[in-house]
Amino acid sequence: MHVEAMMTPADLNRTASEAQLVQRSGFGGLVLTETSRSAYLAGTAVAMSAPRLRVSTGVAVAFARSPMVTAGAAWELQEATGGRFRLGLGTQVRAHIERRYGMEFSPPGPRMAEYVRAVRAAFAGFRGEPLDFEGQWWSMSLLPRAWSPGPIDHPDPPVDVAAVNPWMLRMAGELADGVHVHPLNHPKYLRETVVAEVAAGAARAGRDSSDVDLLVPVFTVAGDDEQERSQWRELARMQVAFYGSTPNYAFIFDMLGAEGTTAALRERQKAGDMAGMSAVITDELLADFVVEGTWDEMPDALLARYGGSAETLVFYFANPTFADPASMERFGEVARRVEAATTPAPGSEPGKAVG
């Protein structure tokens, strides 16, 4: 099992220095979100400044760019990282795609399925195969040698898809190399929705579900006393409230018998009551979305919850936006212990990620 840190990219110089902090702290990889800054440019800064790190976009906005542009950026990052790059793609939501990027959104699921196929067709073109992709939304048939980045000494980058609902999870199981699970996750949702639907999609394509990696963000509430844990607990409560206000995610609360949670969050959100939003997430409900314990207890707690079901854990709060250097060192120690506990002995058969 890999354990990686999450980063919200800032200006490129700061991103480079924060990547060095992540690397010094002992993490083997970094997952880059995309909001106000480009995940691909941030990935370049990471590759140049912290060359030992695995780099993933988690996730880059697909529909804001043509598949050829996305494939080209991923190809260059795969080369720059020495084959340690993963391309994570997401749809974003309709308002951002149509009103911020000025691009088409609907239907998001089938459009994303075609996008993944188009990106892979571009990769094949870079390797020298004829480019002849004809889809419903994208068509690509021109790639002169002078305009192709050409072959690289590494495999094609894995292509991962962000998925929440059953349809998208099945599509990811059918087509993708991995699934970026949403940060708003709990064990029942992972077991009964994520793992089950990914496996169904993989079976539909004649694949084994172990061919699809799960990359799972984790809200960690770690600390050796209540004061230390409280800061992370309240950050987690705010994030659960923020994500949980999205109507499409209401079913994740419903699975816990907490029907009406999203409606209550939206009511307070519309009133501008951020403190009220957090108050909706009770301690009892929050416990389903976090892993809590002392720093020394954290590796075993993470393995107990995610062992055998996740190929990569992404520490949401091991992010220089939230954590100071001392906290990053402690997160890094937890990451090293989890990875050591799940690394197969030489000559043994590696464990499977999904099953």
Secondary structure as UniProt FT lines:
FT   STRAND          2..7
FT   HELIX           12..24
FT   TURN            25..26
FT   STRAND          29..32
FT   HELIX           39..49
FT   TURN            51..52
FT   STRAND          54..57
FT   STRAND          60..61
FT   TURN            63..64
FT   HELIX           67..80
FT   TURN            81..82
FT   STRAND          85..90
FT   HELIX           94..95
FT   HELIX           96..100
FT   HELIX           108..126
FT   TURN            127..128
FT   STRAND          133..134
FT   STRAND          139..140
FT   HELIX           145..147
FT   STRAND          159..163
FT   HELIX           166..175
FT   STRAND          178..181
FT   HELIX           187..189
FT   HELIX           190..195
FT   HELIX           196..204
FT   TURN            205..206
FT   HELIX           209..211
FT   STRAND          213..222
FT   HELIX           226..244
FT   HELIX           247..249
FT   HELIX           250..254
FT   TURN            255..257
FT   TURN            259..260
FT   HELIX           261..270
FT   TURN            271..272
FT   HELIX           274..280
FT   HELIX           283..286
FT   TURN            287..289
FT   STRAND          290..293
FT   TURN            295..297
FT   HELIX           298..306
FT   TURN            307..309
FT   STRAND          312..315
FT   TURN            316..317
FT   TURN            320..322
FT   HELIX           325..342
FT   TURN            346..347
//
